[in-house]
């Protein structure tokens, strides 16, 4: 080992001046020179440095690397390169497991080697220690690992990595500030920021932030003190390691002299709660080397608190520490002013927000929040122009097997959310409003609800033959979901759906071609008739859309005025479908412009509405006696109803009052979703993953709904009938029923049945609607969804004795010691109790039998879940990949 050149240090340090880090005399060899990263940055470094790279090694692949100033020879063995070229610096781009061997090989073959730059990240601590040992033994300085290299703006030399980006000659401006940074990319960012206050740079060192830093802060500050060009230093510091404290202690102890100001940017406060490495491998927290600890070191050394840009005078002549990189240039200027020092040049640019993209979505923002757009640099300006012309969101394709961008379940409250809204909040909406929300991801405008109702009511005017298919399936003892699947399978993707998709696509393309983004802008469509005629391939004439004229006239939106303009001046095929397509385009255009939805979703909205309307109307009970539905599907009903009212009357066969309608819509809203992990949602997602159409995906949902999932309300109705007695004559909304007595009897009956079953060694039938597996384990269990609705109804004065019975039953089971705790009344019980209350007078009057009542209980669950599943289908179609719901072999097992 050579004699130590730097007496302050106990180890070898060959660099005594920052000018020695990257000089014109350095000759470089690059290992893995043709690798993905090196082949992009090495030619730039070579040109910027005036041709400092003499050779490269690519194991097994000899050749050349072409650069604008000449070819760099590439050898398949290091020994061949050493035999033909002299170099004193080695740069390593090899994978982590190969780095130590490359270092050993470089040192073995080249006795003139003085510096090594290791760009590779994620080296093991063991390999780093071995590299340290072998380099020290052979008097070699090492930079890295996980380094973006070193550079010198005065010498115009860059070695290893991409400091200064693709144009280092523009970014690395000669000046008086040296930079030592744990982050390679921020090294370049800091140089650009410094220019805004008139500072250039001398030497940049990307130290890396693996567990071991080979060229740490102490060595850097020692060399910076000896560099006459450098007047100040910037340290970019991440949590982990005590390198900064070692350096500050050495200065304070007088081991070496340092009198230049330091601007220390200390980041990573968010990592303080972590117990393992994140990002850079050395960025550990919890060992007194977190961001707060490092701030304390610099506060004690510099004698001032963190830099406050609103009070720039509160700095020390020794420097200051900052919490964010944008404060570095202002802090540097404040320290220079404090010391009476001059900047390097006049300020260049500023750090004001220069927005390339912008969309205030029609909001009237205060002046201080309005940021004008600026034209981006070339070639980004052309790309941005192209992106800005596009409409709609673009989602990242990924494996969506057990994931969803539509729904989630709060792990604490166990309340599901759809597009960020809790189902307890969505339960306040009407059925039609939730249908819109599930696909648009935003609430419907009040003035548009009538349009939504009209579209859904029209699409639910299905052929009478569909009801015959349902009837035939039911005669074969099909469950409601099974019967619905029959019709959906036959409906498929019909010609109306395909036509609507084409029309909506043309509407979208027209808005793109005309660059229409401002929805408040008034458009004279006659001025664009040439574009319209070309895109839609129209002939002069008119379409019979008189049925829709009042609705179209009720809104002044451009989209609807376009529909009216085209219907008035041109022949259009399938006029009804054309108008509905135009209305849907109008309804979902704000969501498209705001990038809530994709163009694919916009194209498919008609198909979604079609399937939801179909499932809803076919949930009719006793079709033969339901005159409202018969008139409705023929378009003969003179009622102007909401879709919620339409489906209520279809299901229950009577006209609802306000309270009944609230109970109905609340029940549907609360059952919209239970997250993507439910069986029904998984069935739909798996169908999408298999490449099926929208209708088939709904069939997947229905096929994965059954007596155990969705049918519990079905079973609950029968349990309530048995508990209350089949001949009880009362009005649920007003009668005073002794539900506690009924609950006590039911609890006793269950206890006896349970005891008898156990004595015979058999199983017993559990009570439906209680003991949800998620809501148990505590003395008193509560399903928050059930609890929320019950309280909402109580505040509104809505009574339900069947629900009260369930609340009493779980208490009675505890009182009689049948159970150890109070079970939760779950959402299945809510379905059963609300359904039964809504049907009770029909049951009393013998207008429905028990079987019909059970069907209604099942169908009500399907109505709510259909809407939530529509969101899952759309989400998976936008984000998922083919066959992404398959279970890996590693997760499967064979059972004997």
Buried (B, 14 or more C-beta within 10 A) or exposed (E): EEEBEBEBBEEBBBBBBBBBBBBEEBBBBBBBBBBEEBBEBBBBBBBBBEEBBBBBBBBEEBBEBEBEEEEBBBBBBBEBBBEEBEBBBBBBBBEBEBBBEBBBBBBBBBEEBBBBBBBBBEBBEEBBBBBBEBBBEBBBBBBBBBBBBBBBBBBBBBBBBBBBBEEBEEBBBBBBBBBBBBBBBBBBBBBBBBBBBBBBBBBBBBBBBBBBBBBBBBBBBBBBBBBEBBBBBBBBBBBBBBBBBEBBBBBEEEBBEBEBBBBBBBBBBEBEEBEEBBBBBBBBBEEEBBBBBBBBBBBEBBEBEBBBEEEBEBBBBBBBBBBEBBBBBBBBBBBBBBBEBEBBEEEBEEBEEEEBEEEEEEEEEEEEEEEEEEEBEEEEEEEBEEEBEEBBBEBEEEBBBEBBBBBBBEEEEBBBBBBEBBBBEBBEBBBBBBBBBBBBBBBBBEEBBBBBBBBBBBBBBBEEEBBEBBEEBBEEEBBBBBBBBBBBEEBEBEEBBEBBBBBBBBBBBBBBBBEBEEBEEEBEBEEBBEBBBEBBEBEEEEBEBEEBEEBBEEBEBBBBBBBBBBBEBBEBEBBBBBBBBBBBBBBBBBBBBBBBBBBBBBBBBBBBBBBBBBBBBBBBBBBEEBEBBBEBBEEEBEEEBBBBBBBBBBBBBBEBEEBBBBBBBBBBBBBBBBBBEBBBBBBBBBBBBBEBBBBBBBBBBBBBBBEEBBBBBBBBBBBBBEBBEEEEEEEBBEEEBEBBEBBBEBBBEBBEEBEEEEEEEEEBEEBBBBBBEEBBEEEEBBBBBBBBBBEBBEEEEBBBBBBBBBBBBBBBBBBEEBBEBBBBBBBBBBBBBBBBBBBBBBBBEEBBEEEBBBBBBBBBBBBBBBBBBBBBBBBBBBBBEEEBBEEEEEEEEEEE
